[in-house]
Amino acid sequence: MSALTHRPPAVNRPDGRESATGRAGGVSGMVWLTWRQHRWALLGSLVLTAVLVGWMVYLSIDMTSLYHQCHDTACPPFSPQRATLWADFGPIRQAERLGLVVRYLPLLIGVFIGVPVLAREHEQRTLLLAWSQDVSPVRWLWTKLALLGLFVATLTAVLSAATQHLAHVYSNIVGGGLFDESSFLVTGMLPLASGVCWFAVGVALGAVIRRTLPAIFAVIAGFIGLMLGVQWRYPTLMKPLSVYQRLGQPGPRVADPNALIVAGQIQISPDSVSNVFDSPGHEVTYADLHRMCPNLMEDPNSTPDCLARNHLLTYMIYQPSSRIPAFHLILDSAYLGLAAVALAAVWLIVRRTSLSAG
């Protein structure tokens, strides 16, 4: 009988425990095997998540206390509270750096937890041993993916909750909207969806490439490419609203502090002007603007008052904050859909993998 169809007996070790071969069968054996193979990555992830969550909770409490000292408004210039908040390594800068770390955590998950699941088995040629035990290749795969995926989902869910709270505190103090890139891309459970996605993609790329280091480089390239794509496209996932805004009057961001301004910047340079319109909606030329504001170049500080005095308009394109949940849902669904595709690809690859090839 070949080694692929024969079930090897459990081998008793001198210390009374069964060998890894004998313990491979059953859920408990798979739990032990998964822990044995991935314990350092799991422990590192657990420690890192605990540090980040604890740090964010501490910052949220500290920033909220300073915010209350300023009577729940922006702290006045030169006040001790403002100096503390905006110090070089003060709470504001720490919160910004933590947000950046959270955005890159899914990459670490894909590299250190996702890729080794199959790439290391291929590279070390241990699939023949792993898949000739009591557990079939497909069951071996889904059990490991379920255990590791549940671990990843739990950690990223806790991290998402802490990041969401810190982003709201940061927005209240700084005045930045929750639709802005720095806050939007780490709220709405996006760390959870992205973490699960890159775990699955890491497993898939490891199964396809079958070498750990090349698969890691592929994950890094894919992560950076997708991240840049999301940053570029997320403001227009839904058709934005637009309005002609009279200069000198409150715009959409004042009425809706969490709105996202997609376009609407005024540019004035020698001999050119853009995004400035008169009352009927005709674009103002540089000559027209110079006639209205003769001291345009001599005294640039007077330009805003001059534009408002002449009832000029700017064309504002924006996304209202009421669309934030819908945008988060779109991106969460896209990440989870990509994870489902990656897992389906892994399943097909495992089903067709030749054990003799290792």
C-alpha positions in Angstrom: 0.0 0.0 0.0 1.4 3.4 -0.9 2.3 6.0 1.6 -0.4 8.3 0.3 -3.3 5.9 1.2 -1.9 4.3 4.3 -2.7 5.9 7.6 0.5 5.7 9.7 0.0 4.7 13.3 0.6 7.1 16.2 4.1 6.9 17.5 4.6 7.2 21.3 7.5 9.4 22.4 9.6 8.5 25.4 8.0 11.3 27.4 4.6 9.8 27.0 3.3 12.2 24.3 2.3 11.3 20.8 4.4 12.5 18.0 3.2 15.3 15.6 2.2 12.5 13.1 -0.1 10.8 15.6 -1.7 14.1 16.8 -2.5 15.4 13.3 -6.0 14.0 13.3 -9.0 15.9 14.6 -9.7 19.5 15.5 -7.5 19.4 18.6 -4.6 18.1 16.5 -5.0 20.8 13.9 -5.2 23.5 16.7 -1.9 22.2 18.1 -0.3 22.0 14.7 -1.4 25.5 13.7 -0.1 26.9 17.0 3.1 25.0 16.6 3.8 26.3 13.1 2.6 29.9 13.6 3.1 30.6 17.3 5.7 33.3 16.9 3.7 35.3 14.3 0.5 34.9 16.4 2.3 36.0 19.6 3.9 38.9 17.8 0.5 40.0 16.4 -1.1 39.7 19.8 1.5 41.8 21.5 1.6 44.4 18.8 -2.2 44.7 18.8 -2.3 45.0 22.6 0.3 47.8 22.6 -1.5 49.7 19.8 -4.9 49.4 21.4 -3.6 50.4 24.8 -1.8 53.3 23.3 -4.8 54.5 21.4 -7.1 54.2 24.5 -4.6 56.2 26.5 -4.3 58.9 23.8 -8.1 59.1 23.5 -8.5 59.7 27.3 -5.6 62.2 27.3 -6.9 64.2 24.3 -10.5 64.2 25.6 -9.3 65.5 29.0 -7.5 68.4 27.3 -10.5 69.0 25.0 -12.8 69.3 28.1 -10.3 71.8 29.7 -10.9 74.0 26.6 -14.7 73.8 27.1 -15.2 71.3 24.3 -13.9 73.8 21.6 -10.7 74.3 19.8 -8.0 75.3 22.3 -7.0 79.0 21.9 -3.5 79.8 20.6 -0.7 79.9 23.1 -2.8 78.1 25.7 -1.0 75.3 27.7 -3.5 72.8 26.4 -2.8 73.6 22.8 0.9 73.5 23.4 0.6 70.1 24.9 -1.7 68.8 22.1 0.6 70.0 19.3 4.0 69.3 20.8 6.4 67.5 18.5 5.6 64.2 20.1 2.3 65.3 21.6 -1.0 63.5 21.4 -2.0 64.9 18.0 1.3 63.7 16.3 1.1 60.4 18.1 -2.5 59.8 16.9 -1.5 60.6 13.3 1.4 58.2 13.4 -0.8 55.5 15.0 -3.3 55.9 12.2 -0.5 55.4 9.7 0.6 52.2 11.5 -3.0 50.8 11.4 -3.2 51.4 7.7 -0.1 49.2 7.1 -1.0 46.4 9.6 -2.9 44.4 7.0 0.4 44.2 5.0 2.1 42.6 8.1 -0.8 40.2 8.4 -0.4 39.1 4.8 3.3 38.8 5.0 3.8 37.1 8.4 0.6 35.1 8.8 -0.9 34.6 5.3 2.1 33.8 3.1 3.7 31.0 5.3 0.5 28.9 5.4 1.2 27.1 2.1 4.4 28.7 0.8 6.4 27.3 3.7 4.9 23.8 3.3 5.9 23.9 -0.4 9.3 25.3 0.3 10.2 22.8 3.0 8.5 19.9 1.1 6.3 18.9 4.1 3.0 18.6 2.2 3.5 14.9 1.7 3.7 14.4 5.5 1.0 16.9 6.3 -1.6 15.6 3.8 -1.0 11.9 4.3 -2.4 12.0 7.9 -6.0 11.5 9.2 -7.0 14.9 7.8 -7.6 15.4 4.1 -5.8 18.2 2.2 -9.1 20.2 1.9 -10.0 19.7 5.5 -6.4 20.6 6.6 -6.7 23.8 4.5 -10.0 25.0 5.8 -9.3 24.2 9.4 -6.0 26.1 9.3 -7.7 29.0 7.5 -10.6 29.1 10.0 -8.3 29.1 13.0 -5.9 31.7 11.6 -8.7 33.8 10.0 -10.6 33.9 13.3 -7.5 35.0 15.1 -6.9 37.8 12.5 -10.5 38.9 12.6 -10.6 39.1 16.4 -7.5 41.2 16.6 -8.4 43.5 13.8 -12.0 44.0 15.1 -10.6 45.1 18.5 -8.1 47.4 16.7 -10.8 48.8 14.5 -13.0 49.8 17.5 -10.1 51.5 19.2 -9.1 53.3 16.0 -12.6 54.4 15.3 -12.9 56.0 18.8 -9.5 57.8 18.4 -10.4 59.1 15.0 -13.6 60.7 16.4 -11.6 62.3 19.3 -8.9 63.5 16.8 -11.6 65.0 14.5 -13.2 66.9 17.3 -10.0 68.5 18.4 -8.2 69.1 15.1 -11.3 70.0 13.1 -10.5 67.5 10.3 -13.5 65.7 8.9 -14.1 61.9 9.2 -14.3 61.8 5.4 -10.7 62.9 5.1 -8.2 60.2 4.0 -6.3 60.0 7.3 -9.5 59.2 9.3 -11.7 57.6 6.7 -9.3 54.8 5.7 -8.9 53.6 9.3 -12.6 53.7 10.4 -15.8 51.9 9.5 -14.2 48.5 10.3 -11.9 48.9 7.3 -8.9 47.5 9.3 -10.9 44.4 9.9 -12.0 43.9 6.3 -8.5 44.8 5.0 -6.8 42.5 7.5 -8.9 39.5 6.5 -8.4 40.4 2.8 -4.6 40.5 2.9 -4.5 37.3 5.1 -6.4 35.5 2.3 -4.4 37.1 -0.5 -1.2 36.2 1.3 -2.3 32.6 1.5 -3.2 32.6 -2.2 0.0 34.1 -3.4 2.0 31.7 -1.2 0.1 28.8 -2.8 0.7 30.1 -6.3 4.3 31.1 -6.0 5.3 28.4 -3.6 8.3 30.3 -2.3 8.1 32.5 0.8 10.3 35.4 -0.2 8.9 36.0 -3.7 5.4 35.7 -2.3 6.2 38.3 0.3 7.4 40.7 -2.4 4.2 40.0 -4.4 2.0 40.8 -1.3 3.9 44.1 -0.8 3.5 45.1 -4.4 -0.2 44.2 -4.4 -0.8 46.0 -1.1 0.9 49.2 -2.2 -0.9 49.1 -5.6 -4.3 48.6 -4.0 -3.7 51.2 -1.3 -2.8 53.8 -3.9 -5.8 52.9 -5.9 -8.2 53.2 -3.0 -6.7 56.6 -2.0 -7.2 57.8 -5.6 -10.7 56.4 -6.2 -12.5 56.5 -2.9 -13.7 60.2 -3.1 -15.6 59.3 -6.3 -17.1 55.9 -5.4 -20.4 57.7 -5.7 -21.1 60.7 -7.9 -20.3 63.8 -5.8 -22.5 66.7 -5.2 -21.6 70.2 -6.5 -22.6 73.8 -5.7 -21.5 77.3 -6.6 -20.2 78.8 -3.4 -20.1 82.5 -2.8 -16.6 83.5 -1.6 -16.6 84.9 1.9 -19.6 82.8 3.0 -19.7 79.5 4.8 -19.3 76.5 2.5 -20.4 72.9 2.7 -17.5 72.1 5.1 -18.8 74.7 7.6 -22.4 73.3 7.5 -21.1 69.7 7.4 -17.7 69.5 9.2 -17.2 65.9 8.1 -17.9 66.5 4.4 -15.2 65.6 1.9 -14.1 68.4 -0.5 -13.3 66.6 -3.8 -12.5 69.8 -5.8 -12.9 73.5 -5.4 -9.5 75.0 -4.9 -9.0 78.5 -6.3 -5.7 79.0 -8.1 -4.5 82.5 -8.8 -1.0 83.1 -10.4 0.5 85.7 -12.7 -1.7 86.0 -15.8 -4.0 83.1 -14.9 -6.9 82.3 -12.6 -9.0 79.2 -12.2 -12.3 78.2 -10.5 -13.5 81.8 -10.0 -16.9 82.7 -11.5 -19.1 85.8 -11.6 -22.7 85.7 -10.4 -24.2 84.4 -13.7 -21.7 81.5 -13.6 -19.2 82.7 -16.2 -15.5 82.0 -15.4 -13.6 85.1 -14.5 -10.4 85.8 -16.5 -7.2 87.2 -15.0 -7.9 90.6 -16.7 -11.4 90.7 -15.2 -10.0 89.8 -11.8 -7.3 92.4 -12.1 -9.8 95.1 -13.0 -11.9 94.2 -9.9 -8.9 94.0 -7.7 -6.2 96.4 -8.9 -3.9 95.6 -6.0 -4.1 91.9 -6.7 -0.4 91.3 -7.0 0.8 94.1 -4.8 -1.2 93.0 -1.8 -2.2 89.3 -2.0 -3.7 89.4 1.5 -6.5 91.7 0.3 -7.5 89.2 -2.4 -10.1 87.2 -0.3 -11.9 90.5 0.7 -11.9 91.7 -2.8 -13.3 88.4 -4.1 -16.1 88.5 -1.5 -16.8 92.2 -2.1 -17.4 91.5 -5.8 -19.8 88.6 -5.1 -17.6 86.1 -6.9 -18.2 82.4 -6.8 -16.2 79.2 -6.7 -17.4 75.8 -7.9 -17.3 73.3 -5.1 -17.5 69.5 -5.6 -18.0 67.5 -2.4 -19.3 64.3 -0.7 -21.6 64.9 2.3 -20.8 63.1 5.5 -24.1 61.2 5.3 -22.4 59.0 2.7 -19.6 57.9 5.0 -21.4 54.6 6.0 -22.2 53.8 2.4 -18.6 54.4 1.3 -17.3 52.2 4.2 -19.8 49.5 3.2 -18.6 49.6 -0.4 -14.9 49.3 0.5 -15.6 46.6 3.2 -17.5 44.6 0.6 -14.8 45.0 -1.9 -12.1 43.8 0.5 -14.2 40.8 1.7 -15.0 40.0 -2.0 -11.3 39.9 -2.8 -10.7 37.7 0.2 -13.5 35.3 -1.0 -11.9 35.2 -4.5 -8.4 34.5 -3.0 -9.8 31.7 -0.8 -11.6 30.1 -3.7 -8.4 30.2 -5.7 -6.5 28.5 -2.8 -9.2 25.8 -2.6 -8.8 25.0 -6.3 -5.0 25.0 -6.0 -5.0 22.6 -3.1 -7.4 20.3 -4.7 -5.1 20.0 -7.8 -1.8 20.0 -5.9 0.3 16.8 -6.6 1.5 15.4 -3.3 4.4 13.8 -5.0 5.6 17.2 -6.0 5.6 18.3 -2.3 
